[in-house]
Amino acid sequence: MDAADTLYGVTMRADGVSKVVSQRLSGAPGGAAQPVAAVAG
């Protein structure tokens, strides 16, 4: 497995609308994860 800076995924709400989400894993002060803007679809 390789290391990554950002994790991407897709979620689906109860009404059937899917949403791409991402989470930045490095580069944040104190090592805290930072959310990346989501794209609704």
C-alpha positions in Angstrom: 0.0 0.0 0.0 1.2 3.5 -0.8 0.9 6.6 1.2 -1.5 9.3 0.1 -2.1 13.0 0.9 -5.8 13.0 0.2 -8.5 10.4 0.6 -11.5 10.5 -1.8 -14.9 8.7 -1.6 -18.5 8.8 -2.7 -21.5 8.9 -0.3 -25.2 8.6 -1.1 -27.9 10.4 0.8 -31.3 8.7 1.6 -32.9 10.6 -1.3 -30.5 9.0 -3.8 -28.2 12.0 -4.4 -24.5 11.0 -4.5 -21.7 13.3 -3.4 -18.0 13.1 -3.9 -16.1 13.9 -0.7 -12.4 14.2 0.1 -10.2 14.5 3.2 -6.6 16.0 3.1 -4.5 13.9 5.4 -1.2 15.8 5.7 0.1 19.3 5.8 -2.3 20.5 8.5 -0.9 22.0 11.7 -0.6 19.4 14.4 -1.4 16.6 11.9 -5.1 17.2 12.0 -7.1 16.2 8.9 -8.5 19.0 6.8 -11.7 18.5 4.7 -11.5 19.4 1.0 -14.4 21.1 -0.8 -17.0 18.5 -1.9 -18.6 18.3 -5.3 -22.4 17.6 -5.3 -23.8 15.6 -8.2 
